[in-house]
Amino acid sequence: MPTLTRLAPPAVRPQNPCFSSGPCAKRPGWSLAALESALVGRSHRAGAGKKRLQEVITRSRQILGIPDDYKLGIVPASDTGAVEMALWSLLGPRGVDVFAWESFGQGWVTDIIRQLKLSDTRVMSADYGQLPDLHQYQPDRDCVFTWNGTTSGVCVPHADWIPADRQGLTICDATSAAFAMPLDWPRLDVVTWSWQKVLGGEAAHGMLALSPRAVARLESYKPQWPLPKLFRLTSGGKLIAGIFEADTINTPSMLAVEDALDGLRWAESVGGLSGLIARSRRNLAAIERWLAGFPHFQFLAAAQRTRSNTSVCLKFAADFQSWEREAQAALAKKIVTRLEQEKAGFDLGAYRDAPPGLRIWAGATVETSDLEALFPWIEWALEESRA
C-alpha cells in the first residue's frame, strides 16, 4: 500500500481554479465587461453583425497562419458539428483510413462505419496513452484523425507521415490543438476546432477550414445519403461561398462572438500563435517538474514526444497499479471532490472512458502560477482521500 505523508492544507489557492478541458479557462483578467460591446438584440445578418463574424474569421486566419487559398468559416454545433459536416459531405468516393486512440476519435469511427456505412474503412486504433502507427496511412485513401486526443492527452508530434502528393483528403479534428500546437497546413485538407478550447471562448460554435483540394471534392462529388441543412456546404454543385464570408448557416450567439473576439485580441497581445504555444509549453513543463518529485501520478501518454500541452492526462503511478480499476476511480473521484470543496481546482476528473486519474487543462489561458498553486492541493487531496 502506498505510503503517504500527512500534510497541512496549502496556504495559497490558484487565483483562477478553472482547469476544465472544455469549456476551458477564460483568458487572464477576463470579466463580463469584455462583452459590453456585444451586438445583443441585433441581427447577425445586419452589416454590423456580419462585420463581427468576419472579424472572427480574419483574426483566426491571421493568428493560425492559414494559407490564403483555404476557405474558413463559422459553423454550428461546435467542433463536433464541424467534423460531422466534413465527414458527411466529403467521405465516400475513396477508401478511408481512420486513426483513433481516445473517445472522440472512436466517435468518428462509429460515424463512418455505422452511420455512413462505408465498407472500405480501415481503423487503426490504440489504447489510451498510446498512438497508433500513423505510417499505416495509404495516401490514395482519405484520412480522418484527431491532432490532439483531448481525453487521452496524446497528440501527434508532427504531420510528416502525410505525403504532400497524396491523392486522398486528410480530415483533422484539431479542437484542442489549434492555437496551442503548430499545424502543418499543407498536409491538412480539412481542419476543425471550436472557440471554447484554447481561446477559452463560449460553446456551440465551430470553425471549418477547407483546402482547395477539399473544395474541389465538394464541388465534384455528391454523397449518396441525404444531408441535413446544417451539413450542406454546396448548392447546385458549387460551394456555398457565404458560409466562408460571415453568412452563417444558423443564428450564432453574438455574445459568444464577442467573447471569441476578446480571446483572439488577447491572443494577439501575447504574441500570436508563437506566444500561445509558448504559454502552453511552459505549463506542460511545470507539470513535468512537479511529477518528477511527486511519485503518485504519471503521464497517461506513454511517450514524451506525444504528450499534450493542453489536455494533460494523468494516471495513478506504479504504487497504485495493484488497485482494481474501480478502487482507483473511487480514489480519483474523492480527490476531485476535495479539490472542488476547497475551491482549489474545478473539473479535474479524467474522462469517463479513460484510465482513472486526473485531467488538467494547461492551454494558453491558464497561468503557470495557478498550476504551481494547484499542485500542493492535489498532493493534499490525495492524502486526505486516503485517510
N, C-alpha and C positions, 0 to 999 in steps of 0.2 A: 504494500500500500504506500502511495507517495507520502513523503514526509513534508509537511508544510509548517512554516514558522508563523506564529501568531503575530499579526500586525495591527497597529492602531489605524483608524481611518485616516486617509491622507488629508492634509490641511488645505489643499488647493484643488478646486474643480476646474474643468475646462470652461472657458468663457462661453464657448458655444459647444454644448454637449451633443449636437446632432451628428451622428455618424451613419445614418441610413444610406443604403446603396440605391435608393430611388423611392420617392424624390429625395435628392441629396441636399446637403447643407447649402444655405444661401451664402452668397459671397460675403467676405468680411465687411462689417459696417452696414449691412443691408437693414432697411426698415421699410415699413409701409409707405413712407414718404417717397420711396423710389417709384411708386405707382401713381403719384398725384397727377401726372400728365396723361394718364391712360384715357383713351377715347371711349369711355363708357357711355352708353346710350347713343352711340353713333354707328352708322353702318360701316362694316368693313369694306363695302364696295364703293363708298364715297371716296373722293380724292384723298382726303387726309388719312383714311383708314388704309387704303392701298399703299400710300406712301410709307406708312409704318411697317406694313408687311414686307414691302420691297426692301426697306432698310435692314430688316432681319436677314433677308436673303443676301443682300450685298455685303453686310458686315461678316456674315458666316463664311461666305466665299473668300473674302479677303483674309480673314484670320486663318482659315484652314488651308489656304493656298490651292483652292480647287481650280483646275485648268479652265480657261475661258470658254472652251468649246463644250464643257459639261453643262447640262441643264440642272438647275437647283430649284426645288420648290418646297412649299409648306403643305403637308398633307394631314388628314385626320388620324386619330387613334394612336398617337404616339409612335414610337419606333416599331411597335408591333404592326400597326396599320401600314407603315411604310414598307416593311418587309413583305407583308401579305400582298400588297399591291404589286410588288415586283414578282413574287412567286406566281401569282395567278395570271399576271399579264404577260410574262416573258417565257416561262418554262413550257416545254412541250416539244419543240422541234428537234432537240438533241437529247442524248442521254444526260443524266445528272449525277454528279459526284457531290455528296453531302458529308461534311465533317462535323461531328458533334462530340462534345466532351463535357457537357453540362446540360441543364434543363432546357434553356432556350434553344440551343442547337437541336436537342431532341424534339422540341416542338416543331421546328421546321421539317424535320424528318417525317413527323406524323402528318403534317400538311401535304407534303409531296407524295407520300405513299398512300395514305388513307383517304385524303380529301381529293387531291388532284389525280390520284391513282396512276401515277407514272411508273410503268413497269420497269423501264430501263433506268433504274436508280441504284447506284452503289452507295452504301452507307459505310463510312469509315469512322468508327467511334472509339472512345477511350473512357476509362473510368475517371471520376472526379480526381483532380490533381495531375492527370496525365494529358498529353497532347497526342492525337493520332499522327501517323506518318503522313504528313502533308504531301510528300513527294509521290504518293499514290495517285495524285490528281493527273488525269489524262486531258491534255489541252484541247482535244477535239470535242470535249464534253462541257456542259455548263457546270458551274461550281457554286455551292452555297456554303457559307461558313460564318461564324462569329469571329471578329478580330479579338475580342476580349470576352472570356466567359464570366459574366457578372456573378454567377452563383458558384463558380469554382475558383476564381482568382487566377485562372490560367489564360495567358494570351499568346497569340502568335508573335514570335520575335521579329519577323520581317515577312515580306511577300516575295522573296526571291524564288520560291518554289512555283510561282505562277509565271509561265513563259510570256514574254512580251508579244510573241507572234501566235498566241493561242487562237483557236477558232471559236471556242465556246465563250460564254459570258461568265464573269465572276460576280456573284451577288454577296455582298459583305454587310452583315449586321454589325455596325460599329458603335452601338449606342453608348457603351461605357469606355470606348476608346477615343472617339472623336473629341478633340480639344485636350487630349492628355497623352496621346501616343502619335508618332509620325505615321501617317497613312500613305502608302505608295500608290498614288492616284493612277499612274499609267497602267497599273496591273489590276485596277478595280473598275468594273463597269457599272455596278450599282452599289451605292453606299447609303446606309440609313442610320439615323440617330434621332434622339429626342432632346428637348430642352432641359428636362429635369435631371440629367446626369451631371456631366462635368460643369455645365454652366449654372447648376443649381436652380433652374427655372421651374415653372409650374407644369403640371402634367397635361396630357390629352393632345399634344401636337407633335408631329414628327417632321423630319426633313428627309428628302429623297433627292439624291444626286445621280444623274444618268450620263454615261459616256456617249459619244457619238455612235459607238457600236450598239449600245443598248437602245438608243433611239431608232437606229436602223432596224433592229429586231422588232420593235413595237410597230413600226410602220409597214413591215413586210409579213408579219405573222398574226393570224387571228386564232386565239385559243378555241378549242372545241367545246369548252364549257361556258355557261353564261357568266357574265361579270356583273356584280352589283355596281350601282352607280358610284359608290365610294372608291371602287377599284379601277374605274375606267380612266385610262391615260391617253386614249386616242378617240377620234371621231372621224368617221369616213376614211379610215386608213391613215390619218395624219395625227401627229402628236397634238394634244390639246395645249397649245402654247401658253394659254392664260394661267395654267397651274404653276408655271415657272416664271410668271410675271406678276405675282401677287394676287391673282384671281383664284382664290382657294375654292376647292370643291364644296366644302361646307362652311358653316359660320364659325370662325375662330373666336376665342375669348380675347378681347382687346386688353384685358388685364394681364393675361398670360403673355400677350405680345409685348406689352410694355415691360414686363419682367424679363423677357428674353433679351430685349434691347438693353436693359440695365446690365444684364450679365455679359453681353457682348462688349459693351463700352468698358466695363470693368476689366474684361479680358485684354482689351487693347491697352489699358492703363498699366497692366503688369507685364507688358512686353509681348503681347500677342501669343501665338502658338508656342514659341520657344519659352516664353515666360510661364505659360500654363504647364507645359511639360516639366520645366524645372521645379515648379512648386510641387507637383505630384511626385516627382522622383525624390525630392527632399523628404517628403512624407514617408515614402517607402523606405528610404534609408534610415529614418528614425525608428520605424518598426523593426527593421533588421537589427539595429543596435540594441533595442530593447530585448528582442528574443535571444540575442547572443548571451544575455545574462539572466534570462528567465526560462528555465528548462521545461516548464509545464505545457507550453504551447509551441507549435511549429507551423511553418507554412504548409498549406494544403498542396500548393504547386510543388511538384516533385523536383523540378529543375529550376535553378536560379534564373536562367535566361527566359523562362516562361512566366515569371512572377508578374502579376498585375500591379501597376502603380496606382490603380483606382480602387477596385473592389478587392481588398486584401482579405483572403480567406485563411483562417487558422483552424487547425485541428489539434486535439489533445496529443501531447507528446508521448514518448515511449512509456513513461511511468504510469500512464493511464490506459495503455493499449490492451491490457489484460481485462479491462472492464467490458461488460456487454455494451452493445450499442445503445440500448435503452437506458442504461445507467449513465453513460456519457451524455446522452441527450438530456437527461434529467438534471445533471450537474450543470450543463451549459445553460439550461433554462433558468436555473437558480441564479447563476452569475448574472445573466442578462436582467433578471428581475431586480436583483440587489442594486445593480448599476442604475436602473431606472428609478427605483425608490429613492436613491440618494441624489438623483438628478445629476449624476456624474457622466452618463452616457446613454443615449437612446438608440433603439433599433439595431442592436449589435448581434442579434441572433443569426446563426448560419441559416442558409436557405433550407427549407424543409426536406428536400431530397438529398442534400449534401451530407457528408460525414458530420457528426456533431462537433460543434466548436463555435467560433465567433467569425463575424464578417465586419470588417472595419473599412468604411469608405475613406479613401486617402486622396481623393481628387483635389484639384487646384483650389476649390473654395474652402478647404479645410486648412486651418493654420497648424503648422508643425507644433507650436507651443500648446495647442489644445490636445494634440495626440500625446505629447510628453506629459501633460497633466492627467490624461486618461490612464496611462499605463499603470501607475501605482494603484489606481482604483480597481483595475482588473485583478491585480495581484491580491488586493484586499478582499475583493468579492469572491475570488476563488477560495481563499482561506475561510471566509465566513460561510460559504456554501458547503464546505466540507466539515464544518464544526458540528 
